Amino acid sequence: MVKKYTLFGLLFGTMIILLLSACLLSNDKFNTQPLTNNGKKWRIGYFEGGPFSGYPKTLIALIQGLIELGWLNEIQFPDLDNNTDTEKLWRWISRNVESPYIEFVADAYWSSNWDKSNLRLETKKKVIQRLNQIQDIDLMIAMGTWAGKDLANYEHSVPTVVVAARNPVLSGIIKSSDESGFDHIHARVDPNRYERQVRKFHNIFRFKRLGIVFDKYSSSGRNYAGIEQIEKVAADRNFTIVSCYAPSVQVPIGYAEKTAIECYKELAPKVDAVYLTEHRGLTERSLQKILEPIIENKVPSFSQSISMAVQNGVLMGNSETVYQPVGLFYAKIIANIFNGASPGDLPLVFNDPLRLAINMKTAKMIGYAPAEEIMQATDEVYK
């Protein structure tokens, strides 16, 4: 009996030691502790498909996450005079953000400016040449789907964090929500983001005909708009999707705005709710003209992307409080990588918290009085 107990104890003790060792190794692998690159600063570059609303605020949230983790010194960001201009913001960051650990490289900024022909190919080539030949960049931030697709390959091996790609699995950036498919590529996944939004919107208004505008003329148009998720909810909840098609990424911004305005004008009298999907034609400049027929027809509206639209007249959408936790997630991924983790081994799924922003002026204009439980789930109220 004593021998059996002793043998069991030895086996049990060995198992505990192995488990503790595995935990320690795991903690080391996913550490976020600030450290230098063998006495030098880690050098970060930036690549985007083109200017887009939300990109600057996403980048700022990532920087603030690194500040929270102790990698960067505290700094006060200036007010953004352009909610799409990351080039100006990157220059400011490279000059003003101080850190003993990280450098945001001033000339390591690239944008394809939504040019699908020569410029996109040339920009991708320049980025990869810099990564392979000069080899002075330790990590790339790939902002959005285009940049993610251009760097999600084995033409280079520089760790790359794909940020703000709306559906990195469907767009082919990564293999699945569980597996990157590349050792050096990380892309955050929120598999059901738009489904949750549309379900929430439908819970509130029980609409029968939902109007959406998206670009069916480009391969990325359905991905940006989250059409498959919207269609899933429509089938579950038995409502009809009423679509209008407006080109977005392969046309001048003025034309994208014009066609978006025309589409929403066409949809407004035909639907009993509108879901404003991501589209280059949806800008601060075009938004008032887009909203005029929607409000005139007393149609509730929900912004798919950010609360800038709610602040400027859309009835409701996600509040900007979602930037902070998402930015911290990206910051932790970067910290993990600098501590030795392989990007492809890190967790990919992180869901947006669904907190609302509501424009009460618009609510009054369309005759909507939010229930108490709606207000309790609301972080931002515009009047």
C-alpha positions in Angstrom: 0.0 0.0 0.0 2.8 2.4 0.9 4.6 1.6 -2.4 1.5 2.2 -4.4 0.9 5.5 -2.7 4.5 6.5 -3.2 4.4 5.6 -6.9 1.2 7.5 -7.3 2.7 10.5 -5.5 5.7 10.4 -7.8 3.6 10.3 -10.9 1.3 13.0 -9.6 4.2 15.2 -8.7 5.8 14.7 -12.1 2.5 15.7 -13.8 2.3 18.8 -11.7 5.8 19.8 -12.6 5.1 19.2 -16.3 2.0 21.2 -16.1 3.7 24.1 -14.3 6.5 24.0 -16.8 4.0 24.2 -19.6 2.3 27.1 -18.0 5.6 28.9 -17.5 6.5 28.4 -21.1 3.1 29.6 -22.2 3.4 32.7 -20.0 6.8 33.4 -21.5 5.4 32.9 -25.0 2.5 35.3 -24.5 4.3 37.8 -22.3 3.6 41.5 -22.8 6.5 42.9 -20.7 8.3 45.8 -22.5 11.8 45.0 -23.7 14.2 46.1 -26.4 15.3 44.3 -29.5 18.7 43.3 -28.1 19.4 46.8 -26.9 17.8 48.5 -30.0 14.3 49.8 -30.5 11.7 47.7 -32.4 10.9 49.4 -35.7 7.3 49.4 -36.9 6.0 50.3 -40.4 2.5 51.0 -41.7 0.6 50.0 -44.9 -3.0 50.6 -45.9 -5.1 50.1 -48.9 -6.3 53.7 -48.8 -7.7 56.4 -46.6 -10.8 55.3 -44.7 -12.9 56.6 -41.9 -12.0 54.8 -38.6 -8.4 54.0 -39.6 -6.9 57.0 -37.7 -8.9 56.3 -34.6 -8.0 52.6 -34.8 -4.3 53.5 -35.0 -4.6 55.8 -32.1 -6.4 53.2 -30.0 -3.5 50.7 -30.8 -1.0 53.3 -29.7 -2.9 54.0 -26.5 -3.0 50.2 -25.8 0.8 50.1 -26.1 1.0 53.1 -23.7 -1.3 51.2 -21.2 1.1 48.2 -21.4 4.1 50.4 -20.6 5.8 50.2 -24.1 5.3 53.9 -24.8 5.4 57.1 -22.8 2.1 58.9 -22.1 1.1 61.4 -24.8 -1.9 63.6 -25.6 -3.1 63.1 -29.2 -4.2 66.2 -31.2 -7.8 66.5 -32.5 -8.1 64.9 -35.9 -9.0 67.5 -38.6 -9.4 64.7 -41.1 -10.9 61.3 -40.0 -9.3 59.4 -42.9 -5.8 60.9 -43.1 -3.4 58.3 -41.5 -0.3 59.7 -43.4 -0.4 63.0 -41.4 -1.1 61.1 -38.2 1.8 58.6 -38.9 4.2 61.6 -39.3 3.0 63.1 -36.1 3.3 59.7 -34.2 6.9 59.2 -35.6 7.9 62.6 -34.4 6.2 62.8 -31.1 5.6 59.4 -29.5 8.5 58.6 -27.2 9.6 55.2 -26.1 12.8 53.4 -25.1 11.4 50.3 -26.8 9.6 51.2 -30.1 10.2 53.4 -33.0 7.4 54.2 -35.5 9.5 54.7 -38.7 8.7 57.9 -40.4 9.4 56.8 -44.0 7.9 53.3 -43.5 4.4 54.5 -44.4 2.6 53.3 -47.6 -0.9 53.7 -49.0 -2.3 52.3 -52.2 -5.0 55.1 -52.3 -7.6 52.6 -53.4 -5.9 52.3 -56.8 -6.5 48.7 -57.9 -4.3 48.9 -61.0 -0.7 50.0 -61.1 -0.4 51.9 -57.9 -1.5 49.0 -55.7 0.9 46.6 -57.4 3.7 49.1 -57.2 3.1 49.9 -53.5 3.0 46.2 -52.6 6.3 45.7 -54.5 7.9 48.7 -52.6 6.8 47.4 -49.2 8.1 43.9 -49.8 11.3 45.1 -51.3 11.9 47.2 -48.2 11.1 44.3 -45.9 13.4 41.8 -47.8 16.3 44.0 -49.0 16.8 46.7 -46.5 15.4 44.6 -43.7 15.1 47.5 -41.2 11.4 46.9 -40.2 10.7 44.5 -37.3 6.9 44.5 -37.6 4.3 45.8 -40.1 0.8 47.1 -39.3 -1.4 46.3 -42.3 -4.5 48.5 -42.0 -7.6 47.1 -43.6 -8.4 44.2 -46.0 -6.3 45.4 -49.0 -3.1 45.8 -47.1 -3.8 42.5 -45.3 -4.2 40.6 -48.5 -1.1 42.2 -50.0 1.1 41.1 -47.1 -0.5 37.8 -46.2 1.9 35.7 -48.3 5.4 34.1 -48.2 6.9 36.8 -50.3 8.3 38.2 -47.0 8.7 36.9 -43.4 8.3 40.1 -41.4 5.7 39.7 -38.5 2.6 41.5 -39.7 -0.5 42.5 -37.6 -3.5 43.0 -39.9 -5.7 45.6 -38.3 -9.4 46.5 -39.1 -9.9 43.9 -41.8 -13.6 43.4 -41.8 -13.6 39.7 -42.7 -10.0 38.3 -42.9 -11.2 34.7 -43.3 -13.7 35.4 -46.2 -11.2 37.7 -47.9 -8.5 35.1 -47.8 -6.0 36.8 -45.4 -6.1 34.0 -43.0 -7.2 30.3 -43.1 -9.9 30.3 -40.4 -10.9 32.0 -37.2 -8.8 29.3 -35.4 -5.7 29.2 -37.7 -3.8 32.0 -39.5 -2.2 29.7 -42.0 1.0 31.8 -41.9 3.7 31.8 -39.2 4.2 35.6 -39.6 0.6 36.9 -40.1 -1.9 37.8 -37.4 -5.4 39.1 -38.2 -8.1 39.7 -35.6 -11.4 38.0 -36.3 -14.8 39.0 -35.0 -16.8 36.3 -36.8 -20.3 37.5 -36.1 -19.9 41.3 -35.7 -22.4 42.4 -38.3 -24.8 39.6 -37.4 -24.9 40.8 -33.8 -25.5 44.4 -34.9 -28.4 43.5 -37.3 -30.0 41.2 -34.6 -29.8 44.1 -32.1 -31.3 46.5 -34.6 -34.1 44.0 -35.5 -34.7 43.4 -31.8 -35.5 47.1 -31.4 -37.5 47.8 -34.6 -38.8 44.5 -35.9 -38.5 45.8 -39.5 -39.8 43.8 -42.4 -37.7 45.5 -45.2 -34.1 46.4 -44.5 -32.3 48.7 -46.9 -28.6 48.3 -47.6 -26.1 49.9 -50.0 -22.9 48.1 -51.0 -20.5 47.7 -53.9 -21.3 44.5 -55.8 -18.8 45.5 -58.5 -15.7 44.6 -56.6 -14.7 41.4 -54.9 -14.3 43.1 -51.6 -17.7 44.9 -51.7 -19.7 42.1 -50.1 -17.0 41.5 -47.5 -16.9 45.1 -46.4 -20.6 45.2 -46.1 -20.9 41.8 -44.3 -23.6 40.7 -46.7 -23.5 37.0 -45.7 -24.1 37.8 -42.1 -27.0 40.2 -42.9 -28.5 37.5 -45.2 -28.2 34.9 -42.3 -30.2 37.2 -40.0 -32.7 38.0 -42.7 -33.4 34.3 -43.1 -33.6 33.7 -39.4 -35.9 36.6 -38.7 -37.9 36.5 -41.9 -37.3 40.0 -43.2 -36.4 41.1 -46.7 -33.2 42.8 -47.8 -33.7 45.6 -50.2 -30.3 46.3 -51.9 -28.9 49.2 -54.0 -25.5 48.9 -55.6 -23.0 51.7 -55.6 -19.3 51.4 -56.6 -16.9 52.2 -53.9 -13.2 51.2 -54.1 -12.4 51.5 -57.8 -13.8 55.0 -58.4 -13.0 58.6 -57.4 -14.3 59.5 -54.0 -16.7 62.1 -55.4 -18.3 59.4 -57.6 -18.6 57.0 -54.7 -20.4 59.7 -52.7 -22.7 60.6 -55.6 -23.8 57.0 -56.1 -24.3 56.4 -52.4 -26.5 59.5 -52.1 -28.6 58.3 -55.0 -28.9 54.8 -53.6 -30.2 55.9 -50.2 -32.6 58.3 -51.8 -33.9 55.4 -53.9 -34.2 53.1 -50.8 -35.7 55.4 -48.3 -39.4 55.3 -49.4 -39.2 51.5 -50.0 -37.9 50.2 -46.6 -38.8 50.5 -42.9 -35.1 50.5 -41.7 -31.7 51.2 -43.1 -28.4 49.6 -42.2 -25.6 51.9 -43.4 -22.8 49.5 -44.4 -19.1 50.5 -44.8 -18.7 52.4 -48.1 -16.3 55.0 -49.3 -19.2 57.1 -50.4 -20.4 57.4 -46.8 -18.4 60.4 -45.6 -18.9 63.4 -43.4 -19.4 65.5 -46.6 -22.1 63.2 -48.1 -23.8 62.1 -44.9 -26.3 64.9 -44.6 -27.6 64.4 -48.2 -27.7 60.6 -47.5 -29.8 61.2 -44.3 -32.3 63.7 -45.7 -34.6 61.1 -47.4 -34.1 58.6 -44.6 -35.2 61.1 -41.9 -38.0 62.5 -44.2 -39.5 59.1 -44.5 -39.1 58.5 -40.7 -36.9 55.4 -41.3 -34.7 54.2 -38.4 -31.0 53.9 -39.3 -28.0 52.0 -37.9 -24.4 52.7 -38.8 -22.3 49.5 -39.3 -19.0 51.1 -38.5 -18.4 54.0 -36.1 -20.3 56.5 -34.1 -19.1 59.5 -36.2 -22.1 58.8 -38.4 -24.4 58.8 -35.3 -22.9 62.0 -34.1 -23.8 63.5 -37.5 -27.3 62.3 -37.7 -27.6 58.5 -38.1 -30.0 57.2 -35.4 -27.8 54.6 -33.8 -24.6 52.5 -34.1 -21.7 51.2 -32.1 -20.2 53.7 -29.7 -16.6 54.7 -29.9 -15.9 53.0 -26.6 -15.2 49.9 -28.7 -12.0 51.4 -29.9 -10.2 51.1 -26.6 -10.6 47.3 -25.9 -9.9 46.5 -29.6 -6.8 48.8 -29.6 -5.6 47.1 -26.4 -6.0 43.7 -28.0 -3.8 44.7 -31.0 -1.3 46.2 -28.6 -1.1 42.9 -26.7 -0.6 41.0 -29.9 2.4 43.3 -30.8 3.8 42.9 -27.3 3.5 39.1 -27.5 5.4 39.1 -30.9 8.2 41.3 -29.5 8.5 38.9 -26.6 9.1 36.0 -29.0 5.6 34.7 -29.9 4.9 33.6 -33.5 2.1 35.8 -34.9 0.4 32.7 -36.3 0.2 31.1 -32.9 -1.6 33.9 -31.2 -5.3 34.0 -30.6 -7.3 35.5 -33.5 -10.8 36.0 -32.1 -11.8 39.1 -30.3 -15.4 40.3 -30.4 -16.4 44.0 -30.4 -18.4 44.8 -27.3 -21.9 45.9 -28.6 -22.4 49.2 -26.9 -24.7 51.7 -28.6 -24.5 55.4 -29.6 -27.9 57.1 -30.2 -28.7 60.5 -31.8 -31.7 61.8 -29.8 -32.3 64.6 -32.2 -32.8 62.2 -35.1 -34.9 59.9 -32.8 -37.3 62.8 -32.2 -37.4 63.7 -35.9 -38.6 60.2 -36.8 -40.8 59.8 -33.8 -38.8 57.2 -31.9 -38.6 57.1 -28.1 -35.9 54.7 -26.9 -37.0 52.3 -24.2 -35.1 52.3 -20.8 -33.3 49.1 -21.6 -31.9 50.6 -24.8 -30.6 53.6 -22.9 -29.0 51.3 -20.4 -27.0 49.7 -23.2 -26.0 53.1 -24.6 -22.6 54.8 -23.9 -23.0 57.8 -26.2 -26.0 60.1 -26.5 -26.0 62.9 -29.1 -28.7 65.7 -28.8 
